[in-house]
Amino acid sequence: MYKINVSERYGRNWNDTEDAYKFFFRVEDDCPFRAKIVAQRLNEQYPTPEYNVTFYKTTATYKEVDLEDFGA
């Protein structure tokens, strides 16, 4: 799963050292190629520093467990 977060700048942070951003919207996609294209387009449409576009890959692992381990 890929997540693209877009945040909007609203001012400076508490100690005035950098810009502060608030969550604006998120796009989620399972296809890495499509997600990359969407992220690139969002970067063009929502330019820095007014907006901050971040791109994440969500990873998960699964392990089969015996139900007796849970007292079932």
PyMOL Python script that loads the backbone (N, CA, C, O; Angstrom):
from pymol import cmd

cmd.read_pdbstr("""\
ATOM      1  N   MET A   1       0.849  -1.177   0.000  1.00  0.00           N
ATOM      2  CA  MET A   1       0.000   0.000   0.000  1.00  0.00           C
ATOM      3  C   MET A   1       0.894   1.240   0.000  1.00  0.00           C
ATOM      4  O   MET A   1       1.878   1.310   0.736  1.00  0.00           O
ATOM      5  N   TYR A   2       0.548   2.186  -0.810  1.00  0.00           N
ATOM      6  CA  TYR A   2       1.273   3.445  -0.899  1.00  0.00           C
ATOM      7  C   TYR A   2       0.345   4.569  -0.462  1.00  0.00           C
ATOM      8  O   TYR A   2      -0.831   4.596  -0.825  1.00  0.00           O
ATOM      9  N   LYS A   3       0.884   5.493   0.319  1.00  0.00           N
ATOM     10  CA  LYS A   3       0.113   6.630   0.802  1.00  0.00           C
ATOM     11  C   LYS A   3       0.825   7.907   0.410  1.00  0.00           C
ATOM     12  O   LYS A   3       2.040   8.035   0.568  1.00  0.00           O
ATOM     13  N   ILE A   4       0.058   8.845  -0.100  1.00  0.00           N
ATOM     14  CA  ILE A   4       0.570  10.161  -0.446  1.00  0.00           C
ATOM     15  C   ILE A   4      -0.191  11.164   0.408  1.00  0.00           C
ATOM     16  O   ILE A   4      -1.408  11.305   0.278  1.00  0.00           O
ATOM     17  N   ASN A   5       0.524  11.854   1.273  1.00  0.00           N
ATOM     18  CA  ASN A   5      -0.084  12.864   2.133  1.00  0.00           C
ATOM     19  C   ASN A   5       0.227  14.247   1.590  1.00  0.00           C
ATOM     20  O   ASN A   5       1.360  14.536   1.205  1.00  0.00           O
ATOM     21  N   VAL A   6      -0.786  15.094   1.563  1.00  0.00           N
ATOM     22  CA  VAL A   6      -0.599  16.486   1.192  1.00  0.00           C
ATOM     23  C   VAL A   6      -0.956  17.329   2.406  1.00  0.00           C
ATOM     24  O   VAL A   6      -2.051  17.218   2.958  1.00  0.00           O
ATOM     25  N   SER A   7      -0.014  18.174   2.812  1.00  0.00           N
ATOM     26  CA  SER A   7      -0.214  19.066   3.954  1.00  0.00           C
ATOM     27  C   SER A   7      -0.090  20.500   3.487  1.00  0.00           C
ATOM     28  O   SER A   7       0.647  20.806   2.550  1.00  0.00           O
ATOM     29  N   GLU A   8      -0.825  21.376   4.157  1.00  0.00           N
ATOM     30  CA  GLU A   8      -0.841  22.784   3.790  1.00  0.00           C
ATOM     31  C   GLU A   8      -0.119  23.607   4.862  1.00  0.00           C
ATOM     32  O   GLU A   8      -0.334  23.407   6.057  1.00  0.00           O
ATOM     33  N   ARG A   9       0.726  24.521   4.426  1.00  0.00           N
ATOM     34  CA  ARG A   9       1.452  25.374   5.373  1.00  0.00           C
ATOM     35  C   ARG A   9       0.486  26.357   6.012  1.00  0.00           C
ATOM     36  O   ARG A   9      -0.343  26.957   5.328  1.00  0.00           O
ATOM     37  N   TYR A  10       0.595  26.523   7.343  1.00  0.00           N
ATOM     38  CA  TYR A  10      -0.263  27.481   8.024  1.00  0.00           C
ATOM     39  C   TYR A  10       0.526  28.506   8.816  1.00  0.00           C
ATOM     40  O   TYR A  10      -0.079  29.381   9.434  1.00  0.00           O
ATOM     41  N   GLY A  11       1.836  28.439   8.825  1.00  0.00           N
ATOM     42  CA  GLY A  11       2.644  29.409   9.556  1.00  0.00           C
ATOM     43  C   GLY A  11       3.975  28.802   9.942  1.00  0.00           C
ATOM     44  O   GLY A  11       4.485  27.909   9.266  1.00  0.00           O
ATOM     45  N   ARG A  12       4.525  29.290  11.024  1.00  0.00           N
ATOM     46  CA  ARG A  12       5.799  28.795  11.523  1.00  0.00           C
ATOM     47  C   ARG A  12       5.555  27.881  12.721  1.00  0.00           C
ATOM     48  O   ARG A  12       4.501  27.938  13.355  1.00  0.00           O
ATOM     49  N   ASN A  13       6.545  27.034  13.023  1.00  0.00           N
ATOM     50  CA  ASN A  13       6.398  26.146  14.170  1.00  0.00           C
ATOM     51  C   ASN A  13       6.585  26.921  15.471  1.00  0.00           C
ATOM     52  O   ASN A  13       6.831  28.127  15.446  1.00  0.00           O
ATOM     53  N   TRP A  14       6.470  26.240  16.599  1.00  0.00           N
ATOM     54  CA  TRP A  14       6.431  26.904  17.903  1.00  0.00           C
ATOM     55  C   TRP A  14       7.676  27.723  18.201  1.00  0.00           C
ATOM     56  O   TRP A  14       7.581  28.747  18.878  1.00  0.00           O
ATOM     57  N   ASN A  15       8.852  27.300  17.711  1.00  0.00           N
ATOM     58  CA  ASN A  15      10.076  28.070  18.003  1.00  0.00           C
ATOM     59  C   ASN A  15      10.579  28.823  16.771  1.00  0.00           C
ATOM     60  O   ASN A  15      11.724  29.275  16.740  1.00  0.00           O
ATOM     61  N   ASP A  16       9.728  28.956  15.766  1.00  0.00           N
ATOM     62  CA  ASP A  16       9.984  29.763  14.579  1.00  0.00           C
ATOM     63  C   ASP A  16      11.243  29.333  13.825  1.00  0.00           C
ATOM     64  O   ASP A  16      11.974  30.179  13.308  1.00  0.00           O
ATOM     65  N   THR A  17      11.499  28.030  13.759  1.00  0.00           N
ATOM     66  CA  THR A  17      12.683  27.545  13.048  1.00  0.00           C
ATOM     67  C   THR A  17      12.364  26.966  11.671  1.00  0.00           C
ATOM     68  O   THR A  17      13.255  26.832  10.832  1.00  0.00           O
ATOM     69  N   GLU A  18      11.100  26.624  11.438  1.00  0.00           N
ATOM     70  CA  GLU A  18      10.712  26.085  10.137  1.00  0.00           C
ATOM     71  C   GLU A  18       9.213  26.231   9.949  1.00  0.00           C
ATOM     72  O   GLU A  18       8.488  26.566  10.885  1.00  0.00           O
ATOM     73  N   ASP A  19       8.754  25.972   8.721  1.00  0.00           N
ATOM     74  CA  ASP A  19       7.326  26.061   8.429  1.00  0.00           C
ATOM     75  C   ASP A  19       6.565  24.934   9.125  1.00  0.00           C
ATOM     76  O   ASP A  19       7.093  23.839   9.319  1.00  0.00           O
ATOM     77  N   ALA A  20       5.320  25.221   9.496  1.00  0.00           N
ATOM     78  CA  ALA A  20       4.437  24.224  10.097  1.00  0.00           C
ATOM     79  C   ALA A  20       3.332  23.898   9.094  1.00  0.00           C
ATOM     80  O   ALA A  20       2.820  24.779   8.403  1.00  0.00           O
ATOM     81  N   TYR A  21       2.976  22.622   9.029  1.00  0.00           N
ATOM     82  CA  TYR A  21       1.984  22.152   8.067  1.00  0.00           C
ATOM     83  C   TYR A  21       0.866  21.413   8.787  1.00  0.00           C
ATOM     84  O   TYR A  21       1.082  20.793   9.829  1.00  0.00           O
ATOM     85  N   LYS A  22      -0.337  21.488   8.213  1.00  0.00           N
ATOM     86  CA  LYS A  22      -1.467  20.714   8.724  1.00  0.00           C
ATOM     87  C   LYS A  22      -1.952  19.794   7.614  1.00  0.00           C
ATOM     88  O   LYS A  22      -1.844  20.120   6.432  1.00  0.00           O
ATOM     89  N   PHE A  23      -2.480  18.659   8.000  1.00  0.00           N
ATOM     90  CA  PHE A  23      -2.970  17.660   7.055  1.00  0.00           C
ATOM     91  C   PHE A  23      -4.056  18.266   6.174  1.00  0.00           C
ATOM     92  O   PHE A  23      -4.973  18.924   6.665  1.00  0.00           O
ATOM     93  N   PHE A  24      -3.941  18.036   4.865  1.00  0.00           N
ATOM     94  CA  PHE A  24      -4.915  18.549   3.900  1.00  0.00           C
ATOM     95  C   PHE A  24      -5.727  17.395   3.308  1.00  0.00           C
ATOM     96  O   PHE A  24      -6.955  17.405   3.387  1.00  0.00           O
ATOM     97  N   PHE A  25      -5.050  16.391   2.710  1.00  0.00           N
ATOM     98  CA  PHE A  25      -5.738  15.190   2.229  1.00  0.00           C
ATOM     99  C   PHE A  25      -4.723  14.089   1.967  1.00  0.00           C
ATOM    100  O   PHE A  25      -3.515  14.327   1.961  1.00  0.00           O
ATOM    101  N   ARG A  26      -5.239  12.861   1.747  1.00  0.00           N
ATOM    102  CA  ARG A  26      -4.402  11.686   1.514  1.00  0.00           C
ATOM    103  C   ARG A  26      -4.949  10.891   0.348  1.00  0.00           C
ATOM    104  O   ARG A  26      -6.160  10.803   0.145  1.00  0.00           O
ATOM    105  N   VAL A  27      -4.030  10.310  -0.420  1.00  0.00           N
ATOM    106  CA  VAL A  27      -4.381   9.401  -1.513  1.00  0.00           C
ATOM    107  C   VAL A  27      -3.718   8.066  -1.208  1.00  0.00           C
ATOM    108  O   VAL A  27      -2.536   8.028  -0.863  1.00  0.00           O
ATOM    109  N   GLU A  28      -4.458   6.973  -1.329  1.00  0.00           N
ATOM    110  CA  GLU A  28      -3.914   5.634  -1.105  1.00  0.00           C
ATOM    111  C   GLU A  28      -4.060   4.817  -2.384  1.00  0.00           C
ATOM    112  O   GLU A  28      -5.055   4.931  -3.099  1.00  0.00           O
ATOM    113  N   ASP A  29      -3.049   3.991  -2.659  1.00  0.00           N
ATOM    114  CA  ASP A  29      -3.065   3.181  -3.877  1.00  0.00           C
ATOM    115  C   ASP A  29      -2.231   1.928  -3.658  1.00  0.00           C
ATOM    116  O   ASP A  29      -1.256   1.955  -2.907  1.00  0.00           O
ATOM    117  N   ASP A  30      -2.605   0.839  -4.302  1.00  0.00           N
ATOM    118  CA  ASP A  30      -1.855  -0.418  -4.211  1.00  0.00           C
ATOM    119  C   ASP A  30      -0.801  -0.557  -5.311  1.00  0.00           C
ATOM    120  O   ASP A  30       0.132  -1.348  -5.173  1.00  0.00           O
ATOM    121  N   CYS A  31      -0.937   0.188  -6.382  1.00  0.00           N
ATOM    122  CA  CYS A  31      -0.041   0.065  -7.531  1.00  0.00           C
ATOM    123  C   CYS A  31       1.120   1.056  -7.398  1.00  0.00           C
ATOM    124  O   CYS A  31       0.888   2.265  -7.386  1.00  0.00           O
ATOM    125  N   PRO A  32       2.363   0.571  -7.297  1.00  0.00           N
ATOM    126  CA  PRO A  32       3.495   1.486  -7.116  1.00  0.00           C
ATOM    127  C   PRO A  32       3.711   2.425  -8.296  1.00  0.00           C
ATOM    128  O   PRO A  32       4.099   3.576  -8.100  1.00  0.00           O
ATOM    129  N   PHE A  33       3.470   1.964  -9.494  1.00  0.00           N
ATOM    130  CA  PHE A  33       3.684   2.801 -10.671  1.00  0.00           C
ATOM    131  C   PHE A  33       2.669   3.937 -10.733  1.00  0.00           C
ATOM    132  O   PHE A  33       3.023   5.086 -10.998  1.00  0.00           O
ATOM    133  N   ARG A  34       1.413   3.605 -10.489  1.00  0.00           N
ATOM    134  CA  ARG A  34       0.364   4.629 -10.499  1.00  0.00           C
ATOM    135  C   ARG A  34       0.553   5.605  -9.346  1.00  0.00           C
ATOM    136  O   ARG A  34       0.374   6.810  -9.518  1.00  0.00           O
ATOM    137  N   ALA A  35       0.915   5.089  -8.161  1.00  0.00           N
ATOM    138  CA  ALA A  35       1.128   5.953  -7.000  1.00  0.00           C
ATOM    139  C   ALA A  35       2.261   6.942  -7.252  1.00  0.00           C
ATOM    140  O   ALA A  35       2.177   8.100  -6.842  1.00  0.00           O
ATOM    141  N   LYS A  36       3.310   6.497  -7.917  1.00  0.00           N
ATOM    142  CA  LYS A  36       4.434   7.389  -8.227  1.00  0.00           C
ATOM    143  C   LYS A  36       3.986   8.509  -9.169  1.00  0.00           C
ATOM    144  O   LYS A  36       4.362   9.667  -8.985  1.00  0.00           O
ATOM    145  N   ILE A  37       3.186   8.160 -10.171  1.00  0.00           N
ATOM    146  CA  ILE A  37       2.684   9.172 -11.107  1.00  0.00           C
ATOM    147  C   ILE A  37       1.785  10.177 -10.383  1.00  0.00           C
ATOM    148  O   ILE A  37       1.885  11.383 -10.608  1.00  0.00           O
ATOM    149  N   VAL A  38       0.916   9.676  -9.525  1.00  0.00           N
ATOM    150  CA  VAL A  38       0.023  10.551  -8.762  1.00  0.00           C
ATOM    151  C   VAL A  38       0.842  11.479  -7.866  1.00  0.00           C
ATOM    152  O   VAL A  38       0.551  12.672  -7.785  1.00  0.00           O
ATOM    153  N   ALA A  39       1.863  10.947  -7.193  1.00  0.00           N
ATOM    154  CA  ALA A  39       2.706  11.765  -6.325  1.00  0.00           C
ATOM    155  C   ALA A  39       3.417  12.856  -7.119  1.00  0.00           C
ATOM    156  O   ALA A  39       3.509  13.995  -6.661  1.00  0.00           O
ATOM    157  N   GLN A  40       3.913  12.522  -8.293  1.00  0.00           N
ATOM    158  CA  GLN A  40       4.578  13.518  -9.138  1.00  0.00           C
ATOM    159  C   GLN A  40       3.610  14.615  -9.566  1.00  0.00           C
ATOM    160  O   GLN A  40       3.963  15.794  -9.568  1.00  0.00           O
ATOM    161  N   ARG A  41       2.400  14.230  -9.926  1.00  0.00           N
ATOM    162  CA  ARG A  41       1.397  15.220 -10.336  1.00  0.00           C
ATOM    163  C   ARG A  41       0.975  16.110  -9.170  1.00  0.00           C
ATOM    164  O   ARG A  41       0.768  17.312  -9.338  1.00  0.00           O
ATOM    165  N   LEU A  42       0.849  15.507  -7.988  1.00  0.00           N
ATOM    166  CA  LEU A  42       0.491  16.304  -6.816  1.00  0.00           C
ATOM    167  C   LEU A  42       1.606  17.277  -6.457  1.00  0.00           C
ATOM    168  O   LEU A  42       1.332  18.399  -6.033  1.00  0.00           O
ATOM    169  N   ASN A  43       2.861  16.861  -6.620  1.00  0.00           N
ATOM    170  CA  ASN A  43       3.988  17.766  -6.382  1.00  0.00           C
ATOM    171  C   ASN A  43       3.926  18.973  -7.309  1.00  0.00           C
ATOM    172  O   ASN A  43       4.261  20.087  -6.906  1.00  0.00           O
ATOM    173  N   GLU A  44       3.503  18.757  -8.536  1.00  0.00           N
ATOM    174  CA  GLU A  44       3.371  19.860  -9.483  1.00  0.00           C
ATOM    175  C   GLU A  44       2.192  20.766  -9.142  1.00  0.00           C
ATOM    176  O   GLU A  44       2.286  21.989  -9.241  1.00  0.00           O
ATOM    177  N   GLN A  45       1.087  20.153  -8.742  1.00  0.00           N
ATOM    178  CA  GLN A  45      -0.126  20.910  -8.467  1.00  0.00           C
ATOM    179  C   GLN A  45      -0.083  21.617  -7.115  1.00  0.00           C
ATOM    180  O   GLN A  45      -0.682  22.681  -6.956  1.00  0.00           O
ATOM    181  N   TYR A  46       0.619  21.039  -6.142  1.00  0.00           N
ATOM    182  CA  TYR A  46       0.713  21.594  -4.798  1.00  0.00           C
ATOM    183  C   TYR A  46       2.185  21.870  -4.495  1.00  0.00           C
ATOM    184  O   TYR A  46       2.859  21.039  -3.886  1.00  0.00           O
ATOM    185  N   PRO A  47       2.692  23.046  -4.922  1.00  0.00           N
ATOM    186  CA  PRO A  47       4.132  23.330  -4.828  1.00  0.00           C
ATOM    187  C   PRO A  47       4.600  23.639  -3.404  1.00  0.00           C
ATOM    188  O   PRO A  47       3.848  24.123  -2.557  1.00  0.00           O
ATOM    189  N   THR A  48       5.873  23.336  -3.189  1.00  0.00           N
ATOM    190  CA  THR A  48       6.559  23.697  -1.954  1.00  0.00           C
ATOM    191  C   THR A  48       6.918  25.172  -2.041  1.00  0.00           C
ATOM    192  O   THR A  48       7.246  25.614  -3.142  1.00  0.00           O
ATOM    193  N   PRO A  49       6.886  25.955  -1.008  1.00  0.00           N
ATOM    194  CA  PRO A  49       6.681  25.618   0.397  1.00  0.00           C
ATOM    195  C   PRO A  49       5.238  25.756   0.871  1.00  0.00           C
ATOM    196  O   PRO A  49       4.948  25.498   2.039  1.00  0.00           O
ATOM    197  N   GLU A  50       4.319  26.162  -0.027  1.00  0.00           N
ATOM    198  CA  GLU A  50       2.923  26.321   0.403  1.00  0.00           C
ATOM    199  C   GLU A  50       2.305  24.993   0.823  1.00  0.00           C
ATOM    200  O   GLU A  50       1.420  24.944   1.677  1.00  0.00           O
ATOM    201  N   TYR A  51       2.793  23.910   0.202  1.00  0.00           N
ATOM    202  CA  TYR A  51       2.303  22.568   0.517  1.00  0.00           C
ATOM    203  C   TYR A  51       3.485  21.629   0.713  1.00  0.00           C
ATOM    204  O   TYR A  51       4.592  21.899   0.248  1.00  0.00           O
ATOM    205  N   ASN A  52       3.238  20.530   1.402  1.00  0.00           N
ATOM    206  CA  ASN A  52       4.244  19.499   1.600  1.00  0.00           C
ATOM    207  C   ASN A  52       3.631  18.163   1.181  1.00  0.00           C
ATOM    208  O   ASN A  52       2.664  17.700   1.785  1.00  0.00           O
ATOM    209  N   VAL A  53       4.201  17.548   0.142  1.00  0.00           N
ATOM    210  CA  VAL A  53       3.709  16.263  -0.353  1.00  0.00           C
ATOM    211  C   VAL A  53       4.698  15.190   0.080  1.00  0.00           C
ATOM    212  O   VAL A  53       5.882  15.265  -0.248  1.00  0.00           O
ATOM    213  N   THR A  54       4.215  14.190   0.815  1.00  0.00           N
ATOM    214  CA  THR A  54       5.071  13.096   1.280  1.00  0.00           C
ATOM    215  C   THR A  54       4.538  11.780   0.739  1.00  0.00           C
ATOM    216  O   THR A  54       3.332  11.598   0.577  1.00  0.00           O
ATOM    217  N   PHE A  55       5.453  10.874   0.465  1.00  0.00           N
ATOM    218  CA  PHE A  55       5.142   9.601  -0.183  1.00  0.00           C
ATOM    219  C   PHE A  55       5.604   8.478   0.733  1.00  0.00           C
ATOM    220  O   PHE A  55       6.770   8.445   1.127  1.00  0.00           O
ATOM    221  N   TYR A  56       4.709   7.556   1.078  1.00  0.00           N
ATOM    222  CA  TYR A  56       5.016   6.471   2.001  1.00  0.00           C
ATOM    223  C   TYR A  56       4.681   5.115   1.396  1.00  0.00           C
ATOM    224  O   TYR A  56       3.720   4.972   0.640  1.00  0.00           O
ATOM    225  N   LYS A  57       5.477   4.146   1.737  1.00  0.00           N
ATOM    226  CA  LYS A  57       5.176   2.758   1.403  1.00  0.00           C
ATOM    227  C   LYS A  57       4.877   2.044   2.720  1.00  0.00           C
ATOM    228  O   LYS A  57       5.710   2.030   3.626  1.00  0.00           O
ATOM    229  N   THR A  58       3.709   1.463   2.819  1.00  0.00           N
ATOM    230  CA  THR A  58       3.318   0.740   4.017  1.00  0.00           C
ATOM    231  C   THR A  58       3.707  -0.722   3.853  1.00  0.00           C
ATOM    232  O   THR A  58       3.339  -1.366   2.871  1.00  0.00           O
ATOM    233  N   THR A  59       4.446  -1.233   4.815  1.00  0.00           N
ATOM    234  CA  THR A  59       4.825  -2.640   4.773  1.00  0.00           C
ATOM    235  C   THR A  59       4.216  -3.358   5.971  1.00  0.00           C
ATOM    236  O   THR A  59       4.049  -2.776   7.043  1.00  0.00           O
ATOM    237  N   ALA A  60       3.891  -4.624   5.772  1.00  0.00           N
ATOM    238  CA  ALA A  60       3.313  -5.430   6.845  1.00  0.00           C
ATOM    239  C   ALA A  60       3.826  -6.852   6.711  1.00  0.00           C
ATOM    240  O   ALA A  60       4.094  -7.329   5.609  1.00  0.00           O
ATOM    241  N   THR A  61       3.956  -7.514   7.830  1.00  0.00           N
ATOM    242  CA  THR A  61       4.322  -8.929   7.811  1.00  0.00           C
ATOM    243  C   THR A  61       3.268  -9.707   8.582  1.00  0.00           C
ATOM    244  O   THR A  61       2.637  -9.183   9.500  1.00  0.00           O
ATOM    245  N   TYR A  62       3.088 -10.946   8.202  1.00  0.00           N
ATOM    246  CA  TYR A  62       2.116 -11.813   8.839  1.00  0.00           C
ATOM    247  C   TYR A  62       2.798 -13.106   9.247  1.00  0.00           C
ATOM    248  O   TYR A  62       3.642 -13.642   8.529  1.00  0.00           O
ATOM    249  N   LYS A  63       2.414 -13.589  10.409  1.00  0.00           N
ATOM    250  CA  LYS A  63       2.973 -14.844  10.898  1.00  0.00           C
ATOM    251  C   LYS A  63       1.821 -15.683  11.449  1.00  0.00           C
ATOM    252  O   LYS A  63       1.031 -15.208  12.264  1.00  0.00           O
ATOM    253  N   GLU A  64       1.739 -16.902  11.008  1.00  0.00           N
ATOM    254  CA  GLU A  64       0.702 -17.798  11.499  1.00  0.00           C
ATOM    255  C   GLU A  64       1.040 -18.191  12.932  1.00  0.00           C
ATOM    256  O   GLU A  64       2.185 -18.511  13.249  1.00  0.00           O
ATOM    257  N   VAL A  65       0.030 -18.161  13.787  1.00  0.00           N
ATOM    258  CA  VAL A  65       0.202 -18.544  15.186  1.00  0.00           C
ATOM    259  C   VAL A  65      -0.791 -19.635  15.543  1.00  0.00           C
ATOM    260  O   VAL A  65      -1.848 -19.761  14.925  1.00  0.00           O
ATOM    261  N   ASP A  66      -0.445 -20.399  16.523  1.00  0.00           N
ATOM    262  CA  ASP A  66      -1.327 -21.473  17.015  1.00  0.00           C
ATOM    263  C   ASP A  66      -2.335 -20.853  17.966  1.00  0.00           C
ATOM    264  O   ASP A  66      -1.960 -20.069  18.838  1.00  0.00           O
ATOM    265  N   LEU A  67      -3.606 -21.193  17.811  1.00  0.00           N
ATOM    266  CA  LEU A  67      -4.643 -20.639  18.671  1.00  0.00           C
ATOM    267  C   LEU A  67      -4.429 -21.007  20.144  1.00  0.00           C
ATOM    268  O   LEU A  67      -4.886 -20.281  21.027  1.00  0.00           O
ATOM    269  N   GLU A  68      -3.743 -22.119  20.423  1.00  0.00           N
ATOM    270  CA  GLU A  68      -3.480 -22.507  21.806  1.00  0.00           C
ATOM    271  C   GLU A  68      -2.579 -21.498  22.491  1.00  0.00           C
ATOM    272  O   GLU A  68      -2.602 -21.383  23.716  1.00  0.00           O
ATOM    273  N   ASP A  69      -1.783 -20.764  21.722  1.00  0.00           N
ATOM    274  CA  ASP A  69      -0.925 -19.726  22.300  1.00  0.00           C
ATOM    275  C   ASP A  69      -1.743 -18.604  22.902  1.00  0.00           C
ATOM    276  O   ASP A  69      -1.244 -17.855  23.742  1.00  0.00           O
ATOM    277  N   PHE A  70      -2.998 -18.476  22.485  1.00  0.00           N
ATOM    278  CA  PHE A  70      -3.871 -17.434  22.988  1.00  0.00           C
ATOM    279  C   PHE A  70      -4.886 -17.976  23.995  1.00  0.00           C
ATOM    280  O   PHE A  70      -5.785 -17.247  24.415  1.00  0.00           O
ATOM    281  N   GLY A  71      -4.757 -19.217  24.376  1.00  0.00           N
ATOM    282  CA  GLY A  71      -5.669 -19.806  25.342  1.00  0.00           C
ATOM    283  C   GLY A  71      -7.020 -20.149  24.763  1.00  0.00           C
ATOM    284  O   GLY A  71      -7.987 -20.303  25.509  1.00  0.00           O
ATOM    285  N   ALA A  72      -7.111 -20.273  23.452  1.00  0.00           N
ATOM    286  CA  ALA A  72      -8.398 -20.563  22.818  1.00  0.00           C
ATOM    287  C   ALA A  72      -8.635 -22.055  22.760  1.00  0.00           C
ATOM    288  O   ALA A  72      -9.669 -22.497  22.260  1.00  0.00           O
TER     289      ALA A  72
END
""", "prot")
cmd.dss("prot")
cmd.show_as("cartoon", "prot")
cmd.util.cbc("prot")
cmd.orient("prot")
